[in-house]
Every structure is written in structure tokens, then in C-alpha cells.
Amino acid sequence: MKEKVWDLFVRFFHWSLVLSFTAAYLTAAYGYNETYDMDEVHEWLGYFITTLVVMRVLWGFIGSKYARFSNFIFSPSEYIENFKAIMTNKHEKHYMGHNPLGGAMVFALLAGLLVLTFSGLTLLGWSEYTGPVWALGIHVSESFGETIKYIHYHLPDIMLILIGAHILGVFVAMKQHGENLVRAMFTGYKES
């Protein structure tokens, strides 16, 4: 029997984030040459990602059952048991929403995105004299600006590692549980 797990907002957030993060990464890595400068596109993608992340954090408190953060906070022993179950392929418990490690990955990805967007907004104000940090007149010291710049330039590579682990986890779960999680993220329904 199918059960609605991922609401429309969660699915919109997920796929919009996939596309916008990919585009932001590519515009930062390859978006400047003698012919064109994609800095402005990168900035607008950053604003869009910031909006998505803030909305998702709010939805984590007020959203549907499986979107709420409270649905994927587990005890330390549940994280250990979930890890053991994955490593041995002996699953005694089925999770309709996120399993413990999947929930931990959501928190890690959201935390990384919050730091990335904060650093981007701060960097705009410090080095480009634009954006909300500059408009609000928030002073950014030279040393903090350099630190933020370092974080904003290197955190995307760490995010790629987390994204790779997330994708690997999805495929491992699909193989071990025999359920199509990618389809579920499009349709919203999982087998109960």
C-alpha cells in the first residue's frame, strides 16, 4: 500500500535545490572568462538557495509529518543500530520518512547550506559592497572577511562530498529495501 510521505513543498525544495546548487557551483567554477561573467547569475542563485533553505528550516517545524525535523531525530543507539543494519543488510525496522542516518544527512546538508549562504551574503557585503550585509551597514573586519572568503570558496567541495554520500545512501537504501526512493521524491509516495 502506498503512503504519502513527501509533501509538495519538500519535493519542490529538493529538486529546486539540486538544480540551483548545481548551477551555482558551475557558475562559480566556470562562469568567468573573457566573453562572459556569470557573477550576477551566481549571486541570484545564492539568493534563491538562501530563500529555499530558510523556507525548509521553517517547514521543518511547521510542515507535514515526515517533513518535520522531530520526525528524524533519533537516539544515539538508533543511529548505531541503523548503521549496523546498513552494513550487514539486516534491517529489522522500516522507516516511512528518513532513517536515522538519512535524517543526520539532512541536518548536515542544511547546516552546510546555511553556512554557505551566510558566507556568500557576508562576502558580498565585504568585498563587493552590495547585498543585505552592506545595505544594513554591518561592518565586516578584514580578518573575518578573509575567513568568510576562504569558507565560501572551499565549503562547496565539502558539500559535494556530502551530496555524494547522500546519493550513495539513497542507492544503498533502494537496493537493500527494494523501494524506489528517487520516484518517491517525484511522486511523494512510498510503499508502506
Sequence and secondary structure as in RCSB ss.txt:
>XXXX:A:sequence
MKEKVWDLFVRFFHWSLVLSFTAAYLTAAYGYNETYDMDEVHEWLGYFITTLVVMRVLWGFIGSKYARFSNFIFS
PSEYIENFKAIMTNKHEKHYMGHNPLGGAMVFALLAGLLVLTFSGLTLLGWSEYTGPVWALGIHVSESFGETIKY
IHYHLPDIMLILIGAHILGVFVAMKQHGENLVRAMFTGYKES
>XXXX:A:secstr
 EEE S HHHHHHHHHHHHHHHHHHHHHHH BSSS B HHHHHHHHHHHHHHHHHHHHHHHHS GGGSGGGG   
HHHHHHHHHHHHHT      SS  HHHHHHHHHHHHHHHHHHHHHHHHIIIIIS HHHHHTT    HHHHHHHHH
HHHHHHHHHHHHHHHHHHHHHHHHHHH   HHHHHHH EEE 
